[in-house]
Amino acid sequence: MKKFEQFLIDNLPVSKSIHPHYEEALQVMLQAGGKRFRPALLLGIVSSYNSLLEEGAMHAAYAIELLHTYSLIHDDLPAMDDSPLRRGHPTLHVLFDEVTAILVGDALNTYAFEVLSNAPFSDNVRVKLIRELATNGGLNGMVLGQAIDCHFENQPLSIEDVKILHTNKTAKLIAASLKMGAIIVGEEDLGEELYDFGIKLGLLFQIQDDILDVTQTSEEAGKLTGNDEDKNSFVTLIGLEETTKEANTLADELEKELNNFDEKLQNNLSELLTKYINRHRN
């Protein structure tokens, strides 16, 4: 991921204005690091099938990271999770102010699509990528999940409804990352299979986050933990033991599916995915 990190640094959003800290605020959360999990998934697919397209695919990977980062900035706002820490650093509304955080989130959201529109692909491929990111990151995807999460705080849901919540809030953008990689290399049938795999992976990712929220300190997690008591987390609803069983079952299923992918995919994704699939077991 060193190439991606360099691409991100070389393409940080810039603006020339009289604002005292807008330009800094646009960049600070992107430079704070993070897992870069979604870009790694997309680039892993591309490198599996056509490494010559990796440089162009950086634009799509960056667009996903921009959209994901905007969602974190908004998720941490006082009106939502009211979190003071993200990626081991103060959140934007703490570092600057709430208005700046809202507007930077808005800016990164739209900049994601500007970056994607300039990707060096055919118009047909660009449109497909834009549609995939918008569909999964927007009103019937990540934003819907966030709306459900906020509305039903302090109102317990069924586990099946919580899975719907997290499928939208977390899983769809992870699934889109895999599918967008397949679109770039022209493997669209595989893209549908990868999307389904990504939905399961994203759901596991959220279940693991619920586990880590009660088993890690804020310093270890790089964000505020122990903050889900009023939310519809798996641990809150069914307890840590049952949540861990749920994660183990889903992790075993995903490992089996991963082993059924062709050798090229396994070689490029196994190290990354095995690490994340089992992160709640470490």
Secondary structure, 3 states (H helix, E strand, C coil): CHHHHHHHHHCCCCCCCCCCCHHHHHHHHHHCCCCCHHHHHHHHHHHHHCHHHHHHHHHHHHHHHHHHHHHHHHHCCCCCCCCCEECCEECHHHHCCHHHHHHHHHHHHHHHHHHHHCCCCCHHHHHHHHHHHHHHHCCCCHHHHHHHHHHCCCCCCCHHHHHHHHHHHHHHHHHHHHHHHHHHCCCHHHHHHHHHHHHHHHHHHHHHHHHHHHHCCHHHHCCCCCCCCCCCCHHHHHHHHHHHHHHHHHHHHHHHHHHCCCHHHHHHHHHHHHHHHCHHHC
